[in-house]
């Protein structure tokens, strides 16, 4: 179990890396990069400071499934590493072409857990020039909160921010009475959409088999959350605030809205009734793989993993039964950008 001591959210010293071949620029024109290599996705943001925070200059996202097979082998597979390196070469090219002054690149649960995680990071540096920091779960949680907390609904009392990843799920209970959220408690569960899918297999061809898989997923996550759940406040539903950042919540919000294709402007900052998201989760858990593929905001890339995300989300709604759920299409990368810019005096 992770250390459950209070987590400071104020930006502290962080290792930073200069992008390959990045020329010096004036402070007012500095361009910053943030790269998040997760268990499932490789994501890059390039931005410049602005009066309202920052302006996105370029972005990249690709599903690489770096953690595929990790739950059973304990290692990153050659094919998974090749996919990630291919995506990272594109990121390195963007960093050079955009003349990024400073970039911080981080890796999370897959590299933390894999016995060859450090070896993979060394390969990435050799082949792409990108230096990746394998960050602990505590820092992953801090960065996610720093990146999305502005989307929390106004209100008194503690709020729960969560990030459902590919290999883990971070839960952070925060106090928002000050200018920056202050962590009251946090927990990193070892289950994300990839890891949970890989350990809870079964007969997904029949309705009974799908129900059995989903029930086991829910039970596994519920057990993992139990100690953290016991410490959560038991206020009324109307006083609980909940905000989620991840591909799971943005995908389910898209299904809830019936979008013909993903639209960040419609999803980021959306507030959805929690029961509606629970209903979407239960609907997807009952559908066959082929039926989920046909949904425009799920498709082939997410059809096999979204059910695990649904199980994790429902378990979060069980332990923190807020009436409404905030949806954020932002997180670790935005947290990195804000931290780097704050170091240079930008607010």
Secondary structure, DSSP 8 states (H G I E B T S, - for coil): ----S----S------B--TT-----GGG-EEEEEEE-SSEEEEEEEEEETTEEEEEEEEEEE--TTTTHHHHSS--HHHHHHHHHHHHHHHHHHHHTT-SEEEEEE-HHHHH-TTHHHHHHHHHHHH---EEE--HHHHHHHHHHHHGGGS---SS-EEEEEE-SS-EEEEEEE-SSSS-EEEEEEEES--HHHHHHHS----SSHHHHHHHHHHHHHHHHHHHHHHHHHS----GGG-EEEEESHHHHHHHHHHHT-SS--HHHHTT-EEEHHHHHHHHHHHHHS-HHHHHTSTTTHHHHTTTHHHHHHHHHHHHHHS--SEEEEES--HHHHHHHHHHHHTT--
